[in-house]
């Protein structure tokens, strides 16, 4: 499947047909553990390809107020606007590569693996532009290959080479706290601009 076939129509159909096998129903444990360490509740947080935005709900519970969600699926973002109607969360329907903004923290959870591998260098460059100096890109990446896709997998070495062009990699290690079905196949990373 090429990246041109992974546009808004593709993702709208996945949500309409409830074909969301990546959705675990809550924020992932590795990201929850990291979010608990972020003390500045005024940090600007961006979650691209946010899906059902469980990480945002977790951040709201923790008292964060400056959260921006982005997804290409208008079907999904319409639901998110209802879900988060009583919050200050900024919900945007757009292509990630066309978004502009500046953030302290960007959370990566199943977005990178949804992009065609041919878009990975552009992803890293865009993340670099979206982060403020000293900002962090933090998340979980698959440490395995998949046939077909999405999801599209990869390796630690590949990710280190990609991210290392624009970021200082503070951590890239196997998740000790992955959910059972993903145990041993996820890497937790922290990359700093």
N, C-alpha and C positions, 0 to 999 in steps of 0.2 A: 504494500500500500504506500503510495507516495504522499508527500506532505500536502500536495494540493487537494487530496481527497479527505484530509483530516480537518476540514473547515467547520464552520458553524452548523451546516446541515448535518454533517456526520454526528457531531456531539449533541445537537438538538434531538436527533433520532434516538441516540443512545439513552438520553434521559426520558424521552417520551415512552420508550419501550422498556424502561427500567432495566437496561443492560448496563449495570454499573457494578461489575464484579470487583472493582478496586475499592469500593465504598465499604469500610469496615463498621460504619455506624457511630463512630466516635473519633476523637483526635488520637493520632497514633502515640503510643507510649514514649518513643524516643523524643518526639517533639514536645509532648507534655513535660517531660523531665527537663528539657532545655528551657522551655518557657517559664518554668518555676524559678529559674536562675536569673531571669531578666528583672532587675529591680526598678528601672525607670518606666513607670506606667504611662508616661507621656511619649515614649518612643513611638515614632511613626512606623507602623507595621504593614507590609504589603504581602498579600497571598495571591499569586497568579495561578490561573487554572485551579481555582479554589474549590471546585466541586461543591459538596454540601456544607463546606466551611465549618467543620467541627472544631478546627483549631481556633477560628474566630470566636466561636461560642465559649471556648475555654478561656481565651484571652479576656473576653468581656466579664466572665465570672471572676477573673483575677483583678479587674479594675482598669484594664487598658481602655483607652478612649479614642486613639488615633489609628484606626484600622481601615485599610482599603482592600477590598476584594475585587478580583477581576476574573471573568470567565467569558469565553467566546459564545457560550450557549445562552441565548435569550430565554429559552424554556427554563433553564436552571436559575438565572438571575432574577426572573420574575418571582420564583418561589422564595429565593433568598430575601428579596425585598419584603415579603410577607413575614418570613421567619424573624428577621432582624428589624422589624418596623419600629420597635420601641428602643432602638439604640442609635448611636451616632455613626454607625458603620457606613462607609462610602462603598456602594456596590456599582461596579462598572461592567457593562457588556461591551467587550471589545477584543480585538486581536492583541495579544501580549506585545507583539513586535511593533505595534503602533502606539502603545501607551507611553506617556511621559509623566514623570514625577520624580521625587527624591525621597528616599526612605532610609531610616536607621537600620531596619531589620526586614529581610525578605525570607519568608518561610517556603521551603520546597517540600511538597508532599504529593507525589504521583503526577506532577506536571511535566517534569523533565522526561519521564518515561513515556509520556503521551505524545511527545513531539517526535517527528521523524528524525532519525540520526543525522540527516543532512542539515538540520537546523541547529545542531548543538553548538557550533562555534558562534552563531548569531545569538543564541540564548545567553552564552557567557558574556559576550560583548554588551548585550542589552542589560543584563543584570548589573554589570559594571557601571553603566550609565545611570541606572535607576538608584543605585546606592549612594548615599552621602559618603564623604571621606571618612574612613574608619568604620563604615557600616558593615553589616554582616549578612551573608547568605548562609542560611542554616537549614539542613533538612536531611532527607533520607533518599538514597538512590539504590536501585537494584544492583546487586553484585552477582548477576547471572545473565545469561543470554536467553532470548525467547525466539521462537520461530514465528515469522509473521509479525504482527503487532498492529496497533499498540496492545500491551506495553512493549517498549523497546528496551532491552537491557544493556548491560555494559560491564566494564571491569574497573577496579580501583585504579589501575595504572592509566587507563583511558581518561578517567575523571580527573586524576591529578594533573595529567598533561593539559587537558582542556581548561580547567579552572586556574592552573598555575600561570597561565598567560596574563591574567588580570588580577589575581587574588593571591593573598598569602593564606595557604591552607593550614589552619590551626589544628584541625582534627579530621581524620578520614579513617574510620575503623569499623569493623563489624559491629552491628547493633547487638548489645547484650540483652536488650529488652524488646525485641521485635515480637509482634503477635505470632502465635504458634504456626500458622500456615506459611509465614515469611521468615521464620527463624533460620539463621545461617545464610540468608540471601539478601540481606539489606546492609548498607553502609550508612553510618551516621557521619555527617560532615559539618564543619564550620569553616567558612572561607571569609576572610576579611579583606575589604578593599584597602 
